[in-house]
Amino acid sequence: MKKYLSALLLALPLVAPATALAQNYPSKPLRWVVPYAAGGGSDFLARTIGTALSARIGQPVLIENKPGGNTAIAAADVARSPADGYTVLSADNGTLVFNAALYKSLTYNPTRDFAPVTLMGRFPMILVVNPEFGVASAKEFIAKAKAKPGSLNYASAGAGSPHHLAMELLKVEAGLFMVHVPYRGAAPALADVVGGQVPAMMVDYAAGASFIKSGKLKPLAVAHPTRLAQLPDVPTFAELGYKNVEAAALVGMVVPAATPADIVAALNKRVVETIKEPEVNKRLVEFGVEPVGNSPAQYAELLRKETARWHKLIHDLKITLD
């Protein structure tokens, strides 16, 4: 018992500072790194939540856009930042799931270098076509692709992007052979689908909404468990018999791995409360995001399942970006 009490007393000085830190957290500005240029979906998500979070915590939340390296530049920066809860990263499934399978080596390790805070939101993927392509439904699209294997091209926001892998998933599940045409971002890909240079792509609603609303793109099916509130008349792939075709850009918040658990918990509480604010929630939904806000454990489990699912697809199809 004496040995046990001695050990406990020795540990107290180590526990107390961390607890005190959590009680005073945050006491200075937060640096929020976004691995994409300003103006995109991830940037909108960070700035919308960050503005409301700043008001909630009484501290500035400074958004820093750091694009490049398929999100690796920003990820490596945050991984090597002080583990004190004052530097956070907007991390999508490219950063935390796909990259580890797409590259032989990375400048960061998705599992060892980060502690999950929360999944902030989902950007569900939608199969869209140019209206002049001549198909009225996803079933017609699949039938047309099957009739002439290899004759159809599809665009994506880039090799290894959620848009690319969502279409690859559909190809596997529906037995299709189509040719991938990668672009440097969703905007140029959408421009060429609208212009008729490429007939189809998978896109998130946030990126494609203006073209869908104006009739320049026709949505055929959503890669989501349920129909989207913004597109109530567009069926899910599950309704069409392809229950495994579910894909979205998943954008969460992570911090350096050594960040104390009580700091992670405090940050999670504040971010989740912010996401659930009616005005914030409304803005995200209108933009095309499905707001989430879950626990660190739930987010970690989701990442584990997503890693198993997508790594198998990437390895089976021998997709590599090296």
N, C-alpha and C positions, 0 to 999 in steps of 0.2 A: 504493500500500500504506500509506504514511504517513497519507493522508487517511482510509483505511478504519479504521486502528488508532485514529486520533484520534476518529473518530465512535463507534467501539466503546467507547472509554474514557469518552466523554461519556455514553453510554447506561447504563453500569454503575451509576451512582448511582441511576438511575431503576428499574432492574431489581432491585437488591439489596434495597431496602426491601420491595417486594412479596413477594419470596421469603422474607425474614425473617418477614414478617407471616404468610405461609402456614405456616411452620414452627412458629410460636407459636399458631396458630389451632386452636381458639377459646380465648381467654384471659379471656373474660367471658361473662355470660349471653346467650343467644339470645332474641330477641323473635320469636315465631311468630304472625303475624296470620291469623285465620280469618274469611272474609267472611260467616259465618253465625252464628246464635245458638247457644249451647251446647246440646248434646243431640242434634244431628243427625249424619248420616253423616260429613260433612267434619270436624266437631268431634271425633267418636270417632277418626277416622283420625289427626288431628293429636295428640290426647292420648295415644293408644296408642303411636305412634311417638315422640312427644316425651318421654314418660316413660323409655322405654328408651334413647333417644338421650342424654338427660341423664346417665344412669349411664355410658354409653360414653365421653362426652367430659369428664366431671367438671365440668360447668357446668350451672347451671339453664337449663331451656328454658321460657320463660314464654309460655303460650298467651293470646292476646288476641282475644276475639271482637268483630268489628266489622261487623255486618250493615248492609244498606241499599244502595239504589241499584243493585239487581241485581248486587251484588258490587263496584260501581264505587267505593264509599267506601273500602273496604279496599285495593283495587288502587291507587287514586290515592295513598293514604297511603304504601304500600310503595314505589311508583315514585319518590317524592320523599324517601325515607329515605336515610341514608348508605350508599354502595355498598361496605360493608366486610365483608359476610357475616354480620352480626349481626342483620339484620332479614330475615325470610323470609315468603313468602306462600303459603298453600294456595290454589292457583288451579285451578278446574275449567274445563271447556270452555265454560261460559258466559262466564267472565272472559276467556279467551284466544282463543276461536274465535267464539262466537255473537254476543257483544255488538257487535263491530265491524260486523257486517252488520245487526243489529237496530236500531241507533241511528245517526242521522246524525252525531252528535258525542258523544265520550266525554271524560271528564276524565283519561284515560290512553290510551296507545297500546300495544296488546297485544304488538306485535312490537318496537317501538323502546325501550320502557321496562323490559323484563324480560330476564333471562338465565335460560334453563331450567336446572334442577338435575337433577330426575328426575321421572318419572311414578311416583307412589307406589302408586296402585291404580285399578282399574276397578270401577264399580258397574253391571253389565249390566242392561239393561231387560227387563222381563217383561210380556207382555200378560196382564192379569188381568180377570176379570169377576165380578159377583155370581153366586153359584151358582143363584139363582132366575131368572136371565136366560134359562135354557133352552137353552144351547149346551154341547156336550161337548168341542168341539175348536176350534182356531183356524180350520180350514176351515169349520166350521159358522158361526162368528162372521162370517167374511168373506162367506159366502153370505147370511147374514141382513142384513148391512149393504148388500150389493149389491141385494138384493131390494127395499128401500125406501130409495133414496138420500136422505140428509138427515134421516131419521127417528131416527137414533141419535145420542146425545150421548156424549162421552167427557170424562173429567176429566183435569186435569194439576196438577202442583205449581206452575204459574204459566206465563204466556205467556213463551216464549223459553227455558223450562227444557229439560233433556235429555228429560224425560218428555213434554213437549209435542211437541218436534221428532221424537222417536222415533215417535210416532203419526202425525205428518204424513208421515214417511218411509214408513210402512206404507201410508197412504192413497194415496200416489203409486204405490208399487210394485204394490199390489193393485187400484188403480182404484176407490177408495172415496170416498164423500162423507159425512162425519160432522161434527157440530157440536162445536166445542171449548168446554169450560166450564173456564176457568182458576180456580185457587184460590190462596190465599196460603200455599203450602207443601204438602208431601206429606200431612201428617197430616189436615188438613180434607178434602182430596180423597179420601183413603182412607176417611174416616168416611162420606162420602156414597155412595161405591161400595158399602161394606159395608151401609149403610142402604137401598140400593136407589134413591136419588134419581137416580143416574147409573149406567149399566150397566157401564162399562168404563174402564180407564186403562192406561197403561204405568207401571210402577213398578220401582224397584230392590229387590232382595231384602232389603237392610238395612232399608228402610223398611216393606216389606210382610210380612216373615217371620212375625210373630205372627198376622196374619190368615190367611196361607196355611196355617200349621201347624194353626190351629184350624178350618179349613174354611170360614171366612167369606169367603174369596176363592178363586176357582178359577184357577190358572195355566194358560194355554193354549199359549204359545210363548215362547221366549227369543230376544232380539235379539242373539245372540252366536254366534261361529263354532262353538263346541262346547256341548254340554249342560252345565248347571251341576251341580257336585257335590252341591249342596243339593237339586236337583230333577232327579234322573237320569231320571225318567219323562216329563219335559216336553220335547217336541221343539224344535229350533231352527227359525227361519223358513226357513233354507236347506234343511232337510229337507223342508219343505212347498212348496218351489219358489220361495221369495223370498230368493235368496242375497244381495241387496243390503240387506236389512233387518238391519243391525247397528248397535246404538246402546248407549251407556253413558255414565254420568257419569264423566269422566276427571279424577281429582284428582292434581295434581302440585305440586311445590315450585318456586318461582321466586324470584329475588333481583333487586334493582335492576340495570339493564343494565350499568352501569359497574363492577360488582364484578370484581376481578381474576380471570383464568382459573384461577390456581392455588388461589385461595380457593374458587371454584366446584367445582374438582376435589376439594379436601379435604372440602368439605361433602357432595358427592355420595358420596364413598367412605364416609363415616360414616353417612349416611342409608341408603344401600343395604345396608350391613352390618347396620344395625338392622332393616330390613324383613325381612331373611333370617334373623334370629334365630328359632329354632323356636317359641318361646313367642309372640313378636310375630306371626309368620306365622299361627300357629294361631288367635290371637284375631281377626285380620282376617278369615280365612276363615269362622270361625264367625259373625261379624257380618254377612257377606254381601259382603265385599270380595274382589276378585281381586288379591292383592298383585303388584306388578311390580318396581320398582327397576331402572331402566335408566340409560344414560349420558346426559349432557346432549345429545350429538349425536343419539342415538336419539330422545330426547324432542322435540327441535327438529324432526326429520324427521316425527314423528307429528303434531305440531301443524301443520306445513305441509300434510300430506295431509288432515287433518281440516278445516282452513280451506277448502281447495279444494272438498271434498265438501259441507260444510254451507252454505257461502256460496251455492253454486249452488242448493241447495234453498230457502234463505230468499229469495233474489232471485227465483227462478222462481215461488214462491208469494206473493211480495210481502208477506211478513210483516214488520211494523215495530212498534216499541214507542215511537216518538216521538209 
